[in-house]
């Protein structure tokens, strides 16, 4: 199963995560713009509310931040 990188996904990609709705997507985008990457499930629960962050949702989320991307290959 491919996970969605919650810190890099655009609003439409966030809506592909099972259980996320438009308001959730908007809240995630606003939070990232104001505070930077979302670090973990606890932070996501603070943004969306505990009841919205289900185990199924977390199975589809990768919290890796943009800074954790691989460096470009030499000459790229």
PDB file of N, CA, C, O and CB in Angstrom:
ATOM      1  N   UNK A   1       0.851  -1.175   0.000  1.00  0.00           N
ATOM      2  CA  UNK A   1       0.000   0.000   0.000  1.00  0.00           C
ATOM      3  C   UNK A   1       0.900   1.243   0.000  1.00  0.00           C
ATOM      4  O   UNK A   1       1.842   1.349   0.786  1.00  0.00           O
ATOM      5  CB  UNK A   1      -0.970  -0.004   1.233  1.00  0.00           C
ATOM      6  N   UNK A   2       0.593   2.150  -0.875  1.00  0.00           N
ATOM      7  CA  UNK A   2       1.339   3.398  -0.945  1.00  0.00           C
ATOM      8  C   UNK A   2       0.731   4.403   0.029  1.00  0.00           C
ATOM      9  O   UNK A   2      -0.483   4.600   0.068  1.00  0.00           O
ATOM     10  CB  UNK A   2       1.342   3.962  -2.389  1.00  0.00           C
ATOM     11  N   UNK A   3       1.603   5.033   0.811  1.00  0.00           N
ATOM     12  CA  UNK A   3       1.140   6.026   1.779  1.00  0.00           C
ATOM     13  C   UNK A   3       1.250   7.419   1.174  1.00  0.00           C
ATOM     14  O   UNK A   3       2.070   7.669   0.291  1.00  0.00           O
ATOM     15  CB  UNK A   3       1.952   5.938   3.095  1.00  0.00           C
ATOM     16  N   UNK A   4       0.413   8.312   1.666  1.00  0.00           N
ATOM     17  CA  UNK A   4       0.434   9.709   1.240  1.00  0.00           C
ATOM     18  C   UNK A   4       1.330  10.489   2.179  1.00  0.00           C
ATOM     19  O   UNK A   4       1.164  10.431   3.397  1.00  0.00           O
ATOM     20  CB  UNK A   4      -0.997  10.313   1.210  1.00  0.00           C
ATOM     21  N   UNK A   5       2.281  11.222   1.613  1.00  0.00           N
ATOM     22  CA  UNK A   5       3.166  12.068   2.418  1.00  0.00           C
ATOM     23  C   UNK A   5       2.390  13.336   2.777  1.00  0.00           C
ATOM     24  O   UNK A   5       2.271  14.266   1.979  1.00  0.00           O
ATOM     25  CB  UNK A   5       4.506  12.412   1.644  1.00  0.00           C
ATOM     26  N   UNK A   6       1.876  13.342   3.980  1.00  0.00           N
ATOM     27  CA  UNK A   6       0.953  14.387   4.420  1.00  0.00           C
ATOM     28  C   UNK A   6       1.585  15.778   4.393  1.00  0.00           C
ATOM     29  O   UNK A   6       0.873  16.778   4.304  1.00  0.00           O
ATOM     30  CB  UNK A   6       0.459  14.080   5.818  1.00  0.00           C
ATOM     31  N   UNK A   7       2.910  15.850   4.470  1.00  0.00           N
ATOM     32  CA  UNK A   7       3.579  17.142   4.463  1.00  0.00           C
ATOM     33  C   UNK A   7       3.902  17.650   3.061  1.00  0.00           C
ATOM     34  O   UNK A   7       4.343  18.788   2.901  1.00  0.00           O
ATOM     35  CB  UNK A   7       4.838  17.056   5.264  1.00  0.00           C
ATOM     36  N   UNK A   8       3.689  16.824   2.055  1.00  0.00           N
ATOM     37  CA  UNK A   8       3.960  17.226   0.678  1.00  0.00           C
ATOM     38  C   UNK A   8       2.712  17.215  -0.206  1.00  0.00           C
ATOM     39  O   UNK A   8       2.691  17.847  -1.262  1.00  0.00           O
ATOM     40  CB  UNK A   8       5.004  16.321   0.083  1.00  0.00           C
ATOM     41  N   UNK A   9       1.688  16.506   0.222  1.00  0.00           N
ATOM     42  CA  UNK A   9       0.484  16.329  -0.599  1.00  0.00           C
ATOM     43  C   UNK A   9      -0.271  17.643  -0.784  1.00  0.00           C
ATOM     44  O   UNK A   9      -0.359  18.470   0.123  1.00  0.00           O
ATOM     45  CB  UNK A   9      -0.438  15.288   0.035  1.00  0.00           C
ATOM     46  N   UNK A  10      -0.810  17.805  -1.987  1.00  0.00           N
ATOM     47  CA  UNK A  10      -1.662  18.968  -2.250  1.00  0.00           C
ATOM     48  C   UNK A  10      -3.067  18.657  -1.717  1.00  0.00           C
ATOM     49  O   UNK A  10      -3.348  17.516  -1.350  1.00  0.00           O
ATOM     50  CB  UNK A  10      -1.700  19.317  -3.795  1.00  0.00           C
ATOM     51  N   UNK A  11      -3.945  19.660  -1.672  1.00  0.00           N
ATOM     52  CA  UNK A  11      -5.283  19.426  -1.097  1.00  0.00           C
ATOM     53  C   UNK A  11      -6.037  18.258  -1.737  1.00  0.00           C
ATOM     54  O   UNK A  11      -6.711  17.506  -1.033  1.00  0.00           O
ATOM     55  CB  UNK A  11      -6.114  20.675  -1.232  1.00  0.00           C
ATOM     56  N   UNK A  12      -5.936  18.096  -3.041  1.00  0.00           N
ATOM     57  CA  UNK A  12      -6.643  17.002  -3.716  1.00  0.00           C
ATOM     58  C   UNK A  12      -6.054  15.649  -3.313  1.00  0.00           C
ATOM     59  O   UNK A  12      -6.797  14.690  -3.101  1.00  0.00           O
ATOM     60  CB  UNK A  12      -6.576  17.177  -5.250  1.00  0.00           C
ATOM     61  N   UNK A  13      -4.741  15.566  -3.207  1.00  0.00           N
ATOM     62  CA  UNK A  13      -4.098  14.313  -2.787  1.00  0.00           C
ATOM     63  C   UNK A  13      -4.471  13.963  -1.350  1.00  0.00           C
ATOM     64  O   UNK A  13      -4.633  12.789  -1.018  1.00  0.00           O
ATOM     65  CB  UNK A  13      -2.567  14.420  -2.920  1.00  0.00           C
ATOM     66  N   UNK A  14      -4.607  14.966  -0.507  1.00  0.00           N
ATOM     67  CA  UNK A  14      -5.018  14.705   0.879  1.00  0.00           C
ATOM     68  C   UNK A  14      -6.407  14.079   0.923  1.00  0.00           C
ATOM     69  O   UNK A  14      -6.681  13.235   1.777  1.00  0.00           O
ATOM     70  CB  UNK A  14      -4.999  16.007   1.705  1.00  0.00           C
ATOM     71  N   UNK A  15      -7.279  14.484   0.014  1.00  0.00           N
ATOM     72  CA  UNK A  15      -8.648  13.940  -0.005  1.00  0.00           C
ATOM     73  C   UNK A  15      -8.678  12.470  -0.416  1.00  0.00           C
ATOM     74  O   UNK A  15      -9.697  11.804  -0.232  1.00  0.00           O
ATOM     75  CB  UNK A  15      -9.523  14.753  -0.955  1.00  0.00           C
ATOM     76  N   UNK A  16      -7.594  11.960  -0.964  1.00  0.00           N
ATOM     77  CA  UNK A  16      -7.522  10.544  -1.334  1.00  0.00           C
ATOM     78  C   UNK A  16      -7.231   9.649  -0.129  1.00  0.00           C
ATOM     79  O   UNK A  16      -7.331   8.426  -0.231  1.00  0.00           O
ATOM     80  CB  UNK A  16      -6.452  10.336  -2.398  1.00  0.00           C
ATOM     81  N   UNK A  17      -6.871  10.244   1.007  1.00  0.00           N
ATOM     82  CA  UNK A  17      -6.639   9.479   2.230  1.00  0.00           C
ATOM     83  C   UNK A  17      -8.004   9.080   2.798  1.00  0.00           C
ATOM     84  O   UNK A  17      -8.838   9.944   3.066  1.00  0.00           O
ATOM     85  CB  UNK A  17      -5.801  10.309   3.280  1.00  0.00           C
ATOM     86  N   UNK A  18      -8.236   7.773   2.982  1.00  0.00           N
ATOM     87  CA  UNK A  18      -9.532   7.334   3.503  1.00  0.00           C
ATOM     88  C   UNK A  18      -9.863   8.001   4.831  1.00  0.00           C
ATOM     89  O   UNK A  18      -9.072   7.961   5.773  1.00  0.00           O
ATOM     90  CB  UNK A  18      -9.547   5.822   3.669  1.00  0.00           C
ATOM     91  N   UNK A  19     -11.039   8.613   4.894  1.00  0.00           N
ATOM     92  CA  UNK A  19     -11.504   9.248   6.123  1.00  0.00           C
ATOM     93  C   UNK A  19     -11.286  10.747   6.185  1.00  0.00           C
ATOM     94  O   UNK A  19     -11.861  11.410   7.049  1.00  0.00           O
ATOM     95  CB  UNK A  19     -10.834   8.625   7.275  1.00  0.00           C
ATOM     96  N   UNK A  20     -10.471  11.308   5.292  1.00  0.00           N
ATOM     97  CA  UNK A  20     -10.269  12.760   5.293  1.00  0.00           C
ATOM     98  C   UNK A  20     -11.323  13.440   4.437  1.00  0.00           C
ATOM     99  O   UNK A  20     -11.692  12.948   3.370  1.00  0.00           O
ATOM    100  CB  UNK A  20      -8.859  13.119   4.786  1.00  0.00           C
ATOM    101  N   UNK A  21     -11.794  14.565   4.915  1.00  0.00           N
ATOM    102  CA  UNK A  21     -12.812  15.340   4.212  1.00  0.00           C
ATOM    103  C   UNK A  21     -12.234  16.693   3.823  1.00  0.00           C
ATOM    104  O   UNK A  21     -11.107  17.021   4.195  1.00  0.00           O
ATOM    105  CB  UNK A  21     -14.082  15.518   5.088  1.00  0.00           C
ATOM    106  N   UNK A  22     -12.996  17.473   3.082  1.00  0.00           N
ATOM    107  CA  UNK A  22     -12.527  18.775   2.583  1.00  0.00           C
ATOM    108  C   UNK A  22     -12.059  19.683   3.716  1.00  0.00           C
ATOM    109  O   UNK A  22     -11.010  20.319   3.608  1.00  0.00           O
ATOM    110  CB  UNK A  22     -13.636  19.469   1.794  1.00  0.00           C
ATOM    111  N   UNK A  23     -12.823  19.746   4.795  1.00  0.00           N
ATOM    112  CA  UNK A  23     -12.433  20.585   5.920  1.00  0.00           C
ATOM    113  C   UNK A  23     -11.126  20.129   6.559  1.00  0.00           C
ATOM    114  O   UNK A  23     -10.325  20.950   7.004  1.00  0.00           O
ATOM    115  CB  UNK A  23     -13.530  20.595   6.956  1.00  0.00           C
ATOM    116  N   UNK A  24     -10.914  18.805   6.602  1.00  0.00           N
ATOM    117  CA  UNK A  24      -9.670  18.258   7.141  1.00  0.00           C
ATOM    118  C   UNK A  24      -8.499  18.649   6.256  1.00  0.00           C
ATOM    119  O   UNK A  24      -7.451  19.074   6.741  1.00  0.00           O
ATOM    120  CB  UNK A  24      -9.756  16.726   7.270  1.00  0.00           C
ATOM    121  N   UNK A  25      -8.689  18.502   4.962  1.00  0.00           N
ATOM    122  CA  UNK A  25      -7.643  18.861   3.999  1.00  0.00           C
ATOM    123  C   UNK A  25      -7.272  20.331   4.139  1.00  0.00           C
ATOM    124  O   UNK A  25      -6.093  20.684   4.164  1.00  0.00           O
ATOM    125  CB  UNK A  25      -8.104  18.564   2.558  1.00  0.00           C
ATOM    126  N   UNK A  26      -8.279  21.176   4.230  1.00  0.00           N
ATOM    127  CA  UNK A  26      -8.043  22.621   4.388  1.00  0.00           C
ATOM    128  C   UNK A  26      -7.277  22.913   5.679  1.00  0.00           C
ATOM    129  O   UNK A  26      -6.366  23.740   5.686  1.00  0.00           O
ATOM    130  CB  UNK A  26      -9.382  23.390   4.384  1.00  0.00           C
ATOM    131  N   UNK A  27      -7.645  22.238   6.765  1.00  0.00           N
ATOM    132  CA  UNK A  27      -6.987  22.455   8.056  1.00  0.00           C
ATOM    133  C   UNK A  27      -5.521  22.025   8.001  1.00  0.00           C
ATOM    134  O   UNK A  27      -4.657  22.692   8.569  1.00  0.00           O
ATOM    135  CB  UNK A  27      -7.722  21.688   9.169  1.00  0.00           C
ATOM    136  N   UNK A  28      -5.244  20.924   7.328  1.00  0.00           N
ATOM    137  CA  UNK A  28      -3.864  20.449   7.197  1.00  0.00           C
ATOM    138  C   UNK A  28      -3.033  21.443   6.405  1.00  0.00           C
ATOM    139  O   UNK A  28      -1.913  21.769   6.798  1.00  0.00           O
ATOM    140  CB  UNK A  28      -3.824  19.067   6.523  1.00  0.00           C
ATOM    141  N   UNK A  29      -3.565  21.923   5.299  1.00  0.00           N
ATOM    142  CA  UNK A  29      -2.836  22.883   4.458  1.00  0.00           C
ATOM    143  C   UNK A  29      -2.579  24.176   5.232  1.00  0.00           C
ATOM    144  O   UNK A  29      -1.476  24.719   5.178  1.00  0.00           O
ATOM    145  CB  UNK A  29      -3.628  23.184   3.157  1.00  0.00           C
ATOM    146  N   UNK A  30      -3.587  24.670   5.950  1.00  0.00           N
ATOM    147  CA  UNK A  30      -3.410  25.891   6.756  1.00  0.00           C
ATOM    148  C   UNK A  30      -2.347  25.693   7.834  1.00  0.00           C
ATOM    149  O   UNK A  30      -1.502  26.561   8.055  1.00  0.00           O
ATOM    150  CB  UNK A  30      -4.745  26.305   7.409  1.00  0.00           C
ATOM    151  N   UNK A  31      -2.399  24.549   8.495  1.00  0.00           N
ATOM    152  CA  UNK A  31      -1.431  24.268   9.560  1.00  0.00           C
ATOM    153  C   UNK A  31      -0.014  24.209   8.987  1.00  0.00           C
ATOM    154  O   UNK A  31       0.909  24.794   9.555  1.00  0.00           O
ATOM    155  CB  UNK A  31      -1.777  22.938  10.276  1.00  0.00           C
ATOM    156  N   UNK A  32       0.161  23.516   7.882  1.00  0.00           N
ATOM    157  CA  UNK A  32       1.506  23.426   7.294  1.00  0.00           C
ATOM    158  C   UNK A  32       2.032  24.796   6.911  1.00  0.00           C
ATOM    159  O   UNK A  32       3.215  25.080   7.096  1.00  0.00           O
ATOM    160  CB  UNK A  32       1.496  22.514   6.065  1.00  0.00           C
ATOM    161  N   UNK A  33       1.164  25.652   6.377  1.00  0.00           N
ATOM    162  CA  UNK A  33       1.590  26.997   5.969  1.00  0.00           C
ATOM    163  C   UNK A  33       2.000  27.841   7.169  1.00  0.00           C
ATOM    164  O   UNK A  33       2.940  28.631   7.080  1.00  0.00           O
ATOM    165  CB  UNK A  33       0.468  27.699   5.200  1.00  0.00           C
ATOM    166  N   UNK A  34       1.306  27.680   8.284  1.00  0.00           N
ATOM    167  CA  UNK A  34       1.566  28.499   9.463  1.00  0.00           C
ATOM    168  C   UNK A  34       2.660  27.926  10.369  1.00  0.00           C
ATOM    169  O   UNK A  34       3.407  28.683  10.990  1.00  0.00           O
ATOM    170  CB  UNK A  34       0.296  28.659  10.252  1.00  0.00           C
ATOM    171  N   UNK A  35       2.759  26.599  10.448  1.00  0.00           N
ATOM    172  CA  UNK A  35       3.618  25.974  11.459  1.00  0.00           C
ATOM    173  C   UNK A  35       4.657  25.011  10.906  1.00  0.00           C
ATOM    174  O   UNK A  35       5.493  24.514  11.660  1.00  0.00           O
ATOM    175  CB  UNK A  35       2.776  25.250  12.437  1.00  0.00           C
ATOM    176  N   UNK A  36       4.623  24.737   9.613  1.00  0.00           N
ATOM    177  CA  UNK A  36       5.580  23.788   9.046  1.00  0.00           C
ATOM    178  C   UNK A  36       5.037  22.372   9.052  1.00  0.00           C
ATOM    179  O   UNK A  36       3.843  22.153   9.259  1.00  0.00           O
ATOM    180  CB  UNK A  36       6.888  23.838   9.811  1.00  0.00           C
ATOM    181  N   UNK A  37       5.925  21.411   8.822  1.00  0.00           N
ATOM    182  CA  UNK A  37       5.506  20.014   8.695  1.00  0.00           C
ATOM    183  C   UNK A  37       4.823  19.466   9.942  1.00  0.00           C
ATOM    184  O   UNK A  37       5.099  19.885  11.066  1.00  0.00           O
ATOM    185  CB  UNK A  37       6.692  19.161   8.371  1.00  0.00           C
ATOM    186  N   UNK A  38       3.929  18.523   9.707  1.00  0.00           N
ATOM    187  CA  UNK A  38       3.245  17.811  10.782  1.00  0.00           C
ATOM    188  C   UNK A  38       4.156  16.652  11.187  1.00  0.00           C
ATOM    189  O   UNK A  38       4.520  15.824  10.352  1.00  0.00           O
ATOM    190  CB  UNK A  38       1.806  17.301  10.334  1.00  0.00           C
ATOM    191  N   UNK A  39       4.520  16.596  12.461  1.00  0.00           N
ATOM    192  CA  UNK A  39       5.534  15.645  12.899  1.00  0.00           C
ATOM    193  C   UNK A  39       5.061  14.227  13.157  1.00  0.00           C
ATOM    194  O   UNK A  39       5.799  13.272  12.915  1.00  0.00           O
ATOM    195  CB  UNK A  39       6.147  16.145  14.108  1.00  0.00           C
ATOM    196  N   UNK A  40       3.834  14.080  13.646  1.00  0.00           N
ATOM    197  CA  UNK A  40       3.392  12.748  14.033  1.00  0.00           C
ATOM    198  C   UNK A  40       1.877  12.717  14.212  1.00  0.00           C
ATOM    199  O   UNK A  40       1.187  13.718  14.021  1.00  0.00           O
ATOM    200  CB  UNK A  40       4.092  12.304  15.323  1.00  0.00           C
ATOM    201  N   UNK A  41       1.384  11.540  14.585  1.00  0.00           N
ATOM    202  CA  UNK A  41      -0.055  11.351  14.755  1.00  0.00           C
ATOM    203  C   UNK A  41      -0.627  12.251  15.843  1.00  0.00           C
ATOM    204  O   UNK A  41      -1.753  12.732  15.718  1.00  0.00           O
ATOM    205  CB  UNK A  41      -0.355   9.900  15.081  1.00  0.00           C
ATOM    206  N   UNK A  42       0.131  12.483  16.905  1.00  0.00           N
ATOM    207  CA  UNK A  42      -0.358  13.342  17.991  1.00  0.00           C
ATOM    208  C   UNK A  42      -0.608  14.758  17.492  1.00  0.00           C
ATOM    209  O   UNK A  42      -1.606  15.380  17.857  1.00  0.00           O
ATOM    210  CB  UNK A  42       0.645  13.365  19.156  1.00  0.00           C
ATOM    211  N   UNK A  43       0.287  15.265  16.665  1.00  0.00           N
ATOM    212  CA  UNK A  43       0.099  16.612  16.115  1.00  0.00           C
ATOM    213  C   UNK A  43      -1.089  16.643  15.163  1.00  0.00           C
ATOM    214  O   UNK A  43      -1.852  17.609  15.149  1.00  0.00           O
ATOM    215  CB  UNK A  43       1.373  17.084  15.387  1.00  0.00           C
ATOM    216  N   UNK A  44      -1.249  15.590  14.368  1.00  0.00           N
ATOM    217  CA  UNK A  44      -2.388  15.519  13.451  1.00  0.00           C
ATOM    218  C   UNK A  44      -3.703  15.487  14.242  1.00  0.00           C
ATOM    219  O   UNK A  44      -4.692  16.084  13.817  1.00  0.00           O
ATOM    220  CB  UNK A  44      -2.275  14.269  12.536  1.00  0.00           C
ATOM    221  N   UNK A  45      -3.721  14.801  15.380  1.00  0.00           N
ATOM    222  CA  UNK A  45      -4.917  14.765  16.228  1.00  0.00           C
ATOM    223  C   UNK A  45      -5.256  16.151  16.765  1.00  0.00           C
ATOM    224  O   UNK A  45      -6.432  16.495  16.890  1.00  0.00           O
ATOM    225  CB  UNK A  45      -4.717  13.790  17.394  1.00  0.00           C
ATOM    226  N   UNK A  46      -4.233  16.954  17.085  1.00  0.00           N
ATOM    227  CA  UNK A  46      -4.472  18.316  17.557  1.00  0.00           C
ATOM    228  C   UNK A  46      -5.088  19.179  16.456  1.00  0.00           C
ATOM    229  O   UNK A  46      -5.886  20.072  16.738  1.00  0.00           O
ATOM    230  CB  UNK A  46      -3.163  18.947  18.051  1.00  0.00           C
ATOM    231  N   UNK A  47      -4.720  18.914  15.216  1.00  0.00           N
ATOM    232  CA  UNK A  47      -5.226  19.687  14.079  1.00  0.00           C
ATOM    233  C   UNK A  47      -6.652  19.280  13.724  1.00  0.00           C
ATOM    234  O   UNK A  47      -7.514  20.133  13.512  1.00  0.00           O
ATOM    235  CB  UNK A  47      -4.313  19.505  12.862  1.00  0.00           C
ATOM    236  N   UNK A  48      -6.895  17.974  13.662  1.00  0.00           N
ATOM    237  CA  UNK A  48      -8.180  17.471  13.170  1.00  0.00           C
ATOM    238  C   UNK A  48      -9.141  17.040  14.263  1.00  0.00           C
ATOM    239  O   UNK A  48     -10.341  16.918  14.016  1.00  0.00           O
ATOM    240  CB  UNK A  48      -7.948  16.325  12.259  1.00  0.00           C
ATOM    241  N   UNK A  49      -8.644  16.812  15.447  1.00  0.00           N
ATOM    242  CA  UNK A  49      -9.465  16.253  16.518  1.00  0.00           C
ATOM    243  C   UNK A  49      -9.232  14.760  16.609  1.00  0.00           C
ATOM    244  O   UNK A  49      -9.060  14.088  15.592  1.00  0.00           O
ATOM    245  CB  UNK A  49     -10.960  16.555  16.288  1.00  0.00           C
ATOM    246  N   UNK A  50      -9.228  14.250  17.809  1.00  0.00           N
ATOM    247  CA  UNK A  50      -8.898  12.842  18.047  1.00  0.00           C
ATOM    248  C   UNK A  50      -9.802  11.877  17.297  1.00  0.00           C
ATOM    249  O   UNK A  50      -9.340  10.863  16.773  1.00  0.00           O
ATOM    250  CB  UNK A  50      -8.970  12.545  19.514  1.00  0.00           C
ATOM    251  N   UNK A  51     -11.092  12.194  17.248  1.00  0.00           N
ATOM    252  CA  UNK A  51     -12.037  11.268  16.608  1.00  0.00           C
ATOM    253  C   UNK A  51     -11.827  11.167  15.099  1.00  0.00           C
ATOM    254  O   UNK A  51     -12.201  10.158  14.499  1.00  0.00           O
ATOM    255  CB  UNK A  51     -13.465  11.706  16.891  1.00  0.00           C
ATOM    256  N   UNK A  52     -11.247  12.172  14.479  1.00  0.00           N
ATOM    257  CA  UNK A  52     -11.039  12.162  13.024  1.00  0.00           C
ATOM    258  C   UNK A  52      -9.823  11.343  12.613  1.00  0.00           C
ATOM    259  O   UNK A  52      -9.738  10.888  11.472  1.00  0.00           O
ATOM    260  CB  UNK A  52     -10.888  13.579  12.512  1.00  0.00           C
ATOM    261  N   UNK A  53      -8.881  11.153  13.534  1.00  0.00           N
ATOM    262  CA  UNK A  53      -7.633  10.450  13.200  1.00  0.00           C
ATOM    263  C   UNK A  53      -7.759   9.002  13.655  1.00  0.00           C
ATOM    264  O   UNK A  53      -7.420   8.648  14.785  1.00  0.00           O
ATOM    265  CB  UNK A  53      -6.389  11.139  13.869  1.00  0.00           C
ATOM    266  N   UNK A  54      -8.254   8.183  12.746  1.00  0.00           N
ATOM    267  CA  UNK A  54      -8.499   6.777  13.026  1.00  0.00           C
ATOM    268  C   UNK A  54      -7.270   5.933  12.692  1.00  0.00           C
ATOM    269  O   UNK A  54      -6.392   6.384  11.956  1.00  0.00           O
ATOM    270  CB  UNK A  54      -9.713   6.282  12.238  1.00  0.00           C
ATOM    271  N   UNK A  55      -7.199   4.720  13.224  1.00  0.00           N
ATOM    272  CA  UNK A  55      -6.092   3.831  12.853  1.00  0.00           C
ATOM    273  C   UNK A  55      -6.040   3.580  11.343  1.00  0.00           C
ATOM    274  O   UNK A  55      -4.953   3.483  10.773  1.00  0.00           O
ATOM    275  CB  UNK A  55      -6.218   2.499  13.594  1.00  0.00           C
ATOM    276  N   UNK A  56      -7.196   3.474  10.695  1.00  0.00           N
ATOM    277  CA  UNK A  56      -7.221   3.264   9.244  1.00  0.00           C
ATOM    278  C   UNK A  56      -6.605   4.452   8.514  1.00  0.00           C
ATOM    279  O   UNK A  56      -5.846   4.272   7.561  1.00  0.00           O
ATOM    280  CB  UNK A  56      -8.662   3.034   8.756  1.00  0.00           C
ATOM    281  N   UNK A  57      -6.928   5.664   8.957  1.00  0.00           N
ATOM    282  CA  UNK A  57      -6.363   6.858   8.344  1.00  0.00           C
ATOM    283  C   UNK A  57      -4.846   6.846   8.503  1.00  0.00           C
ATOM    284  O   UNK A  57      -4.122   7.125   7.547  1.00  0.00           O
ATOM    285  CB  UNK A  57      -6.968   8.137   8.968  1.00  0.00           C
ATOM    286  N   UNK A  58      -4.365   6.529   9.694  1.00  0.00           N
ATOM    287  CA  UNK A  58      -2.925   6.540   9.953  1.00  0.00           C
ATOM    288  C   UNK A  58      -2.171   5.511   9.125  1.00  0.00           C
ATOM    289  O   UNK A  58      -0.989   5.697   8.836  1.00  0.00           O
ATOM    290  CB  UNK A  58      -2.664   6.295  11.417  1.00  0.00           C
ATOM    291  N   UNK A  59      -2.840   4.426   8.739  1.00  0.00           N
ATOM    292  CA  UNK A  59      -2.209   3.420   7.886  1.00  0.00           C
ATOM    293  C   UNK A  59      -1.856   3.988   6.516  1.00  0.00           C
ATOM    294  O   UNK A  59      -0.990   3.454   5.824  1.00  0.00           O
ATOM    295  CB  UNK A  59      -3.127   2.213   7.727  1.00  0.00           C
ATOM    296  N   UNK A  60      -2.524   5.068   6.124  1.00  0.00           N
ATOM    297  CA  UNK A  60      -2.335   5.650   4.798  1.00  0.00           C
ATOM    298  C   UNK A  60      -1.494   6.929   4.803  1.00  0.00           C
ATOM    299  O   UNK A  60      -1.351   7.583   3.770  1.00  0.00           O
ATOM    300  CB  UNK A  60      -3.671   5.940   4.186  1.00  0.00           C
ATOM    301  N   UNK A  61      -0.936   7.287   5.968  1.00  0.00           N
ATOM    302  CA  UNK A  61      -0.218   8.558   6.105  1.00  0.00           C
ATOM    303  C   UNK A  61       1.260   8.329   6.395  1.00  0.00           C
ATOM    304  O   UNK A  61       1.630   7.494   7.220  1.00  0.00           O
ATOM    305  CB  UNK A  61      -0.843   9.407   7.217  1.00  0.00           C
ATOM    306  N   UNK A  62       2.091   9.087   5.697  1.00  0.00           N
ATOM    307  CA  UNK A  62       3.531   9.118   5.950  1.00  0.00           C
ATOM    308  C   UNK A  62       3.852  10.532   6.428  1.00  0.00           C
ATOM    309  O   UNK A  62       3.547  11.503   5.735  1.00  0.00           O
ATOM    310  CB  UNK A  62       4.377   8.726   4.655  1.00  0.00           C
ATOM    311  N   UNK A  63       4.460  10.654   7.600  1.00  0.00           N
ATOM    312  CA  UNK A  63       4.756  11.964   8.180  1.00  0.00           C
ATOM    313  C   UNK A  63       6.121  12.516   7.764  1.00  0.00           C
ATOM    314  O   UNK A  63       6.535  13.567   8.253  1.00  0.00           O
ATOM    315  CB  UNK A  63       4.690  11.877   9.681  1.00  0.00           C
ATOM    316  N   UNK A  64       6.812  11.831   6.884  1.00  0.00           N
ATOM    317  CA  UNK A  64       8.122  12.304   6.430  1.00  0.00           C
ATOM    318  C   UNK A  64       7.981  13.722   5.872  1.00  0.00           C
ATOM    319  O   UNK A  64       7.079  14.003   5.083  1.00  0.00           O
ATOM    320  CB  UNK A  64       8.721  11.344   5.354  1.00  0.00           C
ATOM    321  N   UNK A  65       8.881  14.605   6.293  1.00  0.00           N
ATOM    322  CA  UNK A  65       8.790  16.001   5.857  1.00  0.00           C
ATOM    323  C   UNK A  65       9.503  16.211   4.530  1.00  0.00           C
ATOM    324  O   UNK A  65      10.211  15.332   4.038  1.00  0.00           O
ATOM    325  CB  UNK A  65       9.379  16.931   6.919  1.00  0.00           C
ATOM    326  N   UNK A  66       9.306  17.370   3.975  1.00  0.00           N
ATOM    327  CA  UNK A  66       9.930  17.723   2.703  1.00  0.00           C
ATOM    328  C   UNK A  66      11.441  17.691   2.810  1.00  0.00           C
ATOM    329  O   UNK A  66      12.115  17.360   1.835  1.00  0.00           O
ATOM    330  CB  UNK A  66       9.469  19.100   2.245  1.00  0.00           C
ATOM    331  N   UNK A  67      11.996  18.027   3.976  1.00  0.00           N
ATOM    332  CA  UNK A  67      13.438  18.059   4.154  1.00  0.00           C
ATOM    333  C   UNK A  67      14.042  16.666   4.090  1.00  0.00           C
ATOM    334  O   UNK A  67      15.257  16.531   3.942  1.00  0.00           O
ATOM    335  CB  UNK A  67      13.787  18.714   5.472  1.00  0.00           C
ATOM    336  N   UNK A  68      13.226  15.633   4.198  1.00  0.00           N
ATOM    337  CA  UNK A  68      13.735  14.262   4.229  1.00  0.00           C
ATOM    338  C   UNK A  68      13.815  13.629   2.850  1.00  0.00           C
ATOM    339  O   UNK A  68      14.046  12.425   2.738  1.00  0.00           O
ATOM    340  CB  UNK A  68      12.868  13.416   5.116  1.00  0.00           C
ATOM    341  N   UNK A  69      13.629  14.415   1.805  1.00  0.00           N
ATOM    342  CA  UNK A  69      13.698  13.855   0.466  1.00  0.00           C
ATOM    343  C   UNK A  69      15.140  13.567   0.114  1.00  0.00           C
ATOM    344  O   UNK A  69      16.060  14.186   0.648  1.00  0.00           O
ATOM    345  CB  UNK A  69      13.069  14.804  -0.562  1.00  0.00           C
ATOM    346  N   UNK A  70      15.326  12.634  -0.777  1.00  0.00           N
ATOM    347  CA  UNK A  70      16.681  12.241  -1.199  1.00  0.00           C
ATOM    348  C   UNK A  70      17.316  13.366  -2.002  1.00  0.00           C
ATOM    349  O   UNK A  70      16.639  14.114  -2.707  1.00  0.00           O
ATOM    350  CB  UNK A  70      16.647  10.931  -2.038  1.00  0.00           C
ATOM    351  N   UNK A  71      18.613  13.461  -1.878  1.00  0.00           N
ATOM    352  CA  UNK A  71      19.344  14.467  -2.665  1.00  0.00           C
ATOM    353  C   UNK A  71      19.313  14.086  -4.133  1.00  0.00           C
ATOM    354  O   UNK A  71      19.206  12.910  -4.480  1.00  0.00           O
ATOM    355  CB  UNK A  71      20.811  14.606  -2.174  1.00  0.00           C
ATOM    356  N   UNK A  72      19.408  15.080  -4.982  1.00  0.00           N
ATOM    357  CA  UNK A  72      19.427  14.808  -6.419  1.00  0.00           C
ATOM    358  C   UNK A  72      20.706  14.091  -6.798  1.00  0.00           C
ATOM    359  O   UNK A  72      21.757  14.271  -6.182  1.00  0.00           O
ATOM    360  CB  UNK A  72      19.288  16.109  -7.225  1.00  0.00           C
ATOM    361  N   UNK A  73      20.587  13.283  -7.816  1.00  0.00           N
ATOM    362  CA  UNK A  73      21.770  12.570  -8.315  1.00  0.00           C
ATOM    363  C   UNK A  73      22.727  13.578  -8.936  1.00  0.00           C
ATOM    364  O   UNK A  73      22.288  14.580  -9.500  1.00  0.00           O
ATOM    365  CB  UNK A  73      21.373  11.472  -9.355  1.00  0.00           C
ATOM    366  N   UNK A  74      24.022  13.324  -8.840  1.00  0.00           N
ATOM    367  CA  UNK A  74      24.997  14.236  -9.452  1.00  0.00           C
ATOM    368  C   UNK A  74      24.702  14.423 -10.939  1.00  0.00           C
ATOM    369  O   UNK A  74      24.439  13.462 -11.662  1.00  0.00           O
ATOM    370  CB  UNK A  74      26.434  13.702  -9.258  1.00  0.00           C
ATOM    371  N   UNK A  75      24.749  15.637 -11.362  1.00  0.00           N
ATOM    372  CA  UNK A  75      24.502  15.943 -12.772  1.00  0.00           C
ATOM    373  C   UNK A  75      23.041  16.070 -13.134  1.00  0.00           C
ATOM    374  O   UNK A  75      22.709  16.304 -14.297  1.00  0.00           O
ATOM    375  CB  UNK A  75      25.113  14.899 -13.620  1.00  0.00           C
ATOM    376  N   UNK A  76      22.152  15.919 -12.153  1.00  0.00           N
ATOM    377  CA  UNK A  76      20.713  15.996 -12.452  1.00  0.00           C
ATOM    378  C   UNK A  76      20.289  17.441 -12.626  1.00  0.00           C
ATOM    379  O   UNK A  76      19.116  17.713 -12.882  1.00  0.00           O
ATOM    380  CB  UNK A  76      19.881  15.331 -11.336  1.00  0.00           C
TER     381      UNK A  76
END
